[in-house]
Amino acid sequence: MKKFLLFCLGAVSLLGFTSCLTVNAKKVVEAPYMPEPVQKVQTAVEVESEFLIHFSKTDKPVIDGNFDEWANLDGIHVRRMVYGGTFNPENADGLFVYRSDGEYLYLYADITDDDARTNNYEISQAWRGDSIEFFFGTDLSAHKFYKPTDVRVRIASNSKEDIFDVKVGINDVLTNNQDIKVAYVFTDTGYKIEAALPFSAIGGKAIKAKDRVRGDFQINDADGGKERIGLIHWNSKADNTYLDASSWGNGRVVPLK
């Protein structure tokens, strides 16, 4: 009788455990989330050695969905597949570019996605749908756990018709900061984003020319309107950027030419 009771309790526990791992929009999914592998994962890819922040106190981009101010600026190609198969230039390729005027950090992202969609998740779970993330910090000391000047920013679209209907999360918390401006434009090949974020909202420490910084970039790809099937970074080879600042790469502030 005791053996039978223990077996029943074990079966109930196993059932509870598997139900906790059920993946759907109504349940919270804890990161790191790993889908079933569909093909061999690319473990090595050539990447830029550092990212640049193009600095000018007077030349500032306007966040309006017109991306001319970003033309010909050096950026980072985000092509390191953490999971989701080998790199495909027609799906989940990405270019990220930074600018700054000392008070704001400006971001441009040009994402190639053959099935780009809006994102219906709450911001803390929006990594499960099409979205981008960037990781930024000004503390150059060796550290793993986030310092107050380290930040994770997630950007996702709510609408294909309204380019300004966007949700922004800072360290997994939805922000309604009116000083943050974002335009999210769907294109024939994916989507483009430009954003302006005051340093007061992302760590509080402004930057200037010749400063060194730290960071990484991420693309979340969820083809078919399902769970994320592709995770792509610039620098880190693992799904650890959201909790391990030591996995980020190096950046440098340079004068805008």
Secondary structure per residue as TSV (DSSP state, phi and psi in degrees):
chain	resnum	aa	ss	phi	psi
A	1	M	-	360.0	-43.4
A	2	K	H	-63.8	-41.4
A	3	K	H	-62.8	-39.7
A	4	F	H	-65.1	-40.5
A	5	L	H	-64.4	-43.4
A	6	L	H	-62.6	-39.2
A	7	F	H	-61.9	-41.8
A	8	C	H	-64.8	-43.9
A	9	L	H	-62.6	-39.6
A	10	G	H	-64.2	-41.2
A	11	A	H	-64.7	-41.1
A	12	V	H	-64.3	-41.8
A	13	S	H	-63.0	-42.4
A	14	L	H	-64.0	-40.8
A	15	L	H	-62.8	-42.0
A	16	G	H	-63.4	-39.8
A	17	F	H	-64.3	-45.7
A	18	T	H	-67.5	-33.6
A	19	S	H	-68.8	-28.6
A	20	C	H	-66.8	-25.0
A	21	L	T	-92.4	-0.3
A	22	T	-	-59.9	132.8
A	23	V	-	-105.0	108.8
A	24	N	S	-156.9	170.7
A	25	A	T	-66.9	-23.1
A	26	K	T	-84.4	-18.7
A	27	K	S	-102.8	149.7
A	28	V	-	-79.9	131.3
A	29	V	-	-110.5	122.4
A	30	E	-	-80.2	135.9
A	31	A	S	-78.4	153.6
A	32	P	S	-78.7	138.2
A	33	Y	-	-105.4	129.1
A	34	M	-	-121.5	114.5
A	35	P	-	-74.2	171.7
A	36	E	-	-64.7	133.6
A	37	P	-	-65.2	137.9
A	38	V	-	-108.7	-20.8
A	39	Q	S	-164.2	173.6
A	40	K	-	-60.1	132.3
A	41	V	-	-82.6	136.5
A	42	Q	-	-77.7	121.8
A	43	T	-	-102.5	-14.5
A	44	A	-	-141.5	136.2
A	45	V	-	-153.6	146.8
A	46	E	-	-69.8	131.6
A	47	V	-	-131.1	157.5
A	48	E	-	-64.5	148.3
A	49	S	S	-75.2	-24.6
A	50	E	E	-157.9	159.1
A	51	F	E	-102.8	156.6
A	52	L	E	-113.3	148.3
A	53	I	E	-116.7	114.3
A	54	H	E	-82.0	119.0
A	55	F	E	-110.0	130.5
A	56	S	-	-155.7	131.7
A	57	K	S	-77.1	-19.0
A	58	T	S	-110.9	-32.1
A	59	D	-	-93.7	106.0
A	60	K	-	-124.9	134.1
A	61	P	-	-72.3	147.5
A	62	V	-	-97.8	131.2
A	63	I	-	-87.4	89.8
A	64	D	S	-137.8	5.1
A	65	G	S	84.6	2.8
A	66	N	-	-103.9	119.4
A	67	F	-	-102.4	19.5
A	68	D	G	-61.9	-31.3
A	69	E	G	-67.0	-10.6
A	70	W	G	-101.5	-3.0
A	71	A	T	-62.8	136.8
A	72	N	T	67.7	15.2
A	73	L	-	-92.2	138.4
A	74	D	-	-67.2	135.1
A	75	G	-	-137.3	-170.6
A	76	I	E	-108.2	132.3
A	77	H	E	-92.5	123.0
A	78	V	-	-98.1	101.0
A	79	R	-	-141.0	10.1
A	80	R	E	-88.1	108.9
A	81	M	E	-76.8	114.0
A	82	V	E	-78.2	-44.3
A	83	Y	E	-155.5	162.8
A	84	G	S	117.3	9.4
A	85	G	S	103.9	-165.6
A	86	T	S	-82.7	158.7
A	87	F	-	-62.2	131.7
A	88	N	B	-123.1	111.5
A	89	P	T	-63.9	-13.1
A	90	E	T	-95.7	-1.6
A	91	N	B	-148.3	115.1
A	92	A	S	73.7	23.8
A	93	D	E	-76.2	154.6
A	94	G	E	-155.8	143.9
A	95	L	E	-122.0	128.2
A	96	F	E	-120.1	135.2
A	97	V	E	-132.2	138.9
A	98	Y	E	-110.8	146.7
A	99	R	E	-136.5	164.5
A	100	S	E	-157.3	151.3
A	101	D	-	-115.0	10.9
A	102	G	S	96.9	-26.4
A	103	E	S	-107.7	-31.4
A	104	Y	E	-121.3	149.2
A	105	L	E	-103.5	124.8
A	106	Y	E	-108.1	137.2
A	107	L	E	-126.2	139.6
A	108	Y	E	-126.0	135.4
A	109	A	E	-134.2	129.8
A	110	D	E	-118.5	105.5
A	111	I	E	-108.9	126.4
A	112	T	E	-90.5	121.6
A	113	D	-	-148.8	118.1
A	114	D	T	-78.4	0.4
A	115	D	T	-148.0	58.3
A	116	A	-	-73.3	135.0
A	117	R	-	-139.5	163.6
A	118	T	-	-72.3	170.2
A	119	N	-	-121.6	118.0
A	120	N	-	-97.6	3.7
A	121	Y	S	-84.8	154.6
A	122	E	-	-61.4	154.9
A	123	I	G	-59.8	-33.5
A	124	S	G	-68.8	-19.9
A	125	Q	G	-112.7	6.9
A	126	A	G	-70.3	-10.2
A	127	W	G	-64.9	-15.8
A	128	R	G	-78.1	-14.3
A	129	G	S	-119.2	-179.8
A	130	D	S	-58.2	126.2
A	131	S	E	-173.4	167.6
A	132	I	E	-121.8	159.7
A	133	E	E	-140.6	149.1
A	134	F	E	-136.8	152.7
A	135	F	E	-123.3	129.8
A	136	F	E	-144.3	138.0
A	137	G	E	-154.7	152.5
A	138	T	-	-110.7	-2.5
A	139	D	-	-88.4	113.9
A	140	L	-	-89.2	-3.4
A	141	S	S	-67.7	151.6
A	142	A	-	-66.2	117.8
A	143	H	-	-158.9	150.5
A	144	K	S	-100.2	-53.1
A	145	F	S	-75.7	144.1
A	146	Y	-	-56.8	134.0
A	147	K	-	-87.6	168.8
A	148	P	T	-59.0	-22.5
A	149	T	T	-94.5	7.2
A	150	D	E	-98.4	142.5
A	151	V	E	-148.3	150.3
A	152	R	E	-120.1	124.4
A	153	V	E	-117.9	130.9
A	154	R	E	-119.5	135.0
A	155	I	E	-128.0	130.2
A	156	A	E	-144.0	152.4
A	157	S	E	-95.6	142.4
A	158	N	S	-100.3	-16.5
A	159	S	-	-152.2	138.9
A	160	K	S	-83.2	-19.1
A	161	E	S	-88.7	-37.5
A	162	D	-	-105.2	105.9
A	163	I	T	-68.4	-15.4
A	164	F	T	-99.7	-0.2
A	165	D	-	-85.0	83.9
A	166	V	E	-133.1	147.0
A	167	K	E	-110.7	141.0
A	168	V	E	-126.6	130.6
A	169	G	E	-116.5	135.9
A	170	I	E	-115.1	115.2
A	171	N	T	51.5	45.7
A	172	D	T	74.4	8.7
A	173	V	E	-112.8	128.6
A	174	L	E	-62.6	132.0
A	175	T	-	-113.4	141.0
A	176	N	-	-115.4	25.0
A	177	N	-	-59.6	117.9
A	178	Q	T	-70.4	-14.7
A	179	D	T	-82.5	-9.8
A	180	I	-	-88.8	124.1
A	181	K	E	-120.2	134.2
A	182	V	E	-141.0	137.2
A	183	A	E	-121.8	132.3
A	184	Y	E	-128.7	108.5
A	185	V	E	-115.7	122.7
A	186	F	E	-79.9	141.0
A	187	T	-	-124.3	179.0
A	188	D	S	-67.4	-21.4
A	189	T	S	-115.1	3.5
A	190	G	E	155.5	-117.7
A	191	Y	E	-160.1	157.1
A	192	K	E	-126.5	145.8
A	193	I	E	-133.0	139.8
A	194	E	E	-131.7	143.2
A	195	A	E	-146.2	150.6
A	196	A	E	-126.5	123.6
A	197	L	E	-129.6	121.8
A	198	P	E	-67.2	143.1
A	199	F	G	-60.9	-25.0
A	200	S	G	-63.6	-21.5
A	201	A	G	-94.4	-13.5
A	202	I	T	-129.2	43.3
A	203	G	T	122.8	-21.2
A	204	G	S	87.1	-8.9
A	205	K	-	-105.8	114.0
A	206	A	-	-72.4	165.3
A	207	I	-	-123.0	166.9
A	208	K	-	-144.1	169.6
A	209	A	T	-56.8	140.7
A	210	K	T	80.9	-2.0
A	211	D	-	-67.9	153.9
A	212	R	E	-106.9	144.7
A	213	V	E	-140.3	178.1
A	214	R	E	-130.3	155.7
A	215	G	E	173.2	176.3
A	216	D	E	-153.7	171.0
A	217	F	E	-136.4	148.7
A	218	Q	E	-144.7	141.1
A	219	I	E	-116.9	129.4
A	220	N	E	-104.2	122.9
A	221	D	E	-120.0	122.1
A	222	A	-	-127.8	74.0
A	223	D	G	-61.6	147.2
A	224	G	G	76.3	10.0
A	225	G	G	68.9	19.4
A	226	K	S	-105.0	-161.8
A	227	E	S	-65.0	160.3
A	228	R	-	-55.4	125.3
A	229	I	-	-111.5	-9.2
A	230	G	E	-139.9	132.5
A	231	L	E	-125.5	121.3
A	232	I	E	-127.2	131.2
A	233	H	E	-116.4	166.9
A	234	W	S	-84.7	-51.2
A	235	N	S	-110.3	-54.4
A	236	S	-	-71.2	141.2
A	237	K	S	-91.3	-1.2
A	238	A	S	-132.4	165.1
A	239	D	T	-83.1	68.9
A	240	N	T	-134.4	-0.8
A	241	T	T	-63.6	-27.7
A	242	Y	T	-73.6	-12.6
A	243	L	T	-135.0	-5.5
A	244	D	-	-130.0	96.6
A	245	A	G	-68.5	-17.7
A	246	S	G	-72.2	-12.3
A	247	S	G	-85.0	-5.9
A	248	W	-	-77.3	167.8
A	249	G	E	-104.6	-176.7
A	250	N	E	-97.8	148.0
A	251	G	E	-135.2	164.2
A	252	R	E	-144.3	140.1
A	253	V	E	-93.1	124.5
A	254	V	E	-127.7	152.3
A	255	P	E	-63.7	140.1
A	256	L	-	-69.2	128.0
A	257	K	-	-93.9	360.0
